[in-house]
C-alpha cells in the first residue's frame, strides 16, 4: 500500500505515520526529516536546505521530486510506504511518478496547529520552529498544499479525517477508511 499523509504542520502526521507503520508493516518516510538531515551536510545543497527550512519556505519542486523518488526507489519501500510532507505543491502531485493508493488529510485548524507547535518551539527541538517560521509554513500550506488536497479529492483517493481528536480515535478512523 502506498499512502500519503497531508496536513498542516502540527496536524499529527508523524504520530499517525508511526502508528500506521506498526499496524500496516510498511515503511514511514518524512520528507521533513530527510531535508533536515540534508541541511546538516556541509554541501551547497545542504546549505540551501538549511537556509530554506530555517526561513520557513518550501524546498523547490525541481529539488524535492528527485530526492523523494530516489528515496522511494530503495528496497525497503518496495512493499509500499507511508509518506509524510510530500507532495506539497500541485506540480509535485502531478509529477510524482511513484503511484499513490490513498491520501490521508489530517484536518486541523490554524489555531490548533499554532497551539501544538508553540509547545514544541518552547522545547527547542528544531532550529526551524520559530514562531515566524511556523506562521510562514502555515500560510504556505494554505497557498500551495490545499490545491494538492483538491487534486487527490478529484482523483477519488482522498480520505479526510478530523485531526483535532484523541490520537487513537484518529488512528481508528484512518484504519476504517483503509479497510474499505
Secondary structure by P-SEA (a helix, b strand, c coil): cbbbbbcccccaaaaaaaaaaaaacbbbbbaaaaaaaaaacccaaaaaaaaaaaacccccccccaaaaaaaaaccccccbbbbccccccaaaaaaccccccbbbbbcccaaaaaaaaaaaaaacccccccaaaaaaaaaaaaaccaaaaaaaaaaccbbbbcccccaaaaaaaaaaaaac
